[in-house]
Amino acid sequence: MLNYQKLMDKNPTSYGKMINDQGQEIEFFEHPIFGDESEVIVACHELKLASYSTFFETDDMTAEHGEYQPSFVDGQLQIG
């Protein structure tokens, strides 16, 4: 997990948003220092949580099949 507030204070570049099956609005960010050389960061503003996704692009996480859809469960990021 990342420090949500420190991340937001750095004003990271957003790759886009989605609503997952749990109704959470998930936003994808580029790392504010390492850019696209780092994993995509996944954040939920409502829960004030952020974490590395283990993905370098958002395509699989936002695909219609939902196999790699991110969500936060009990304060932890879950993929799929």
Buried (B, 14 or more C-beta within 10 A) or exposed (E): EBEBEEBBEEEBEEBEEBEBEEEBEBBBBBBBEEEEEEBBBBBBBEEEBBBBBEBEEBEBBBEEEEEBBBBBEEEEBEBE
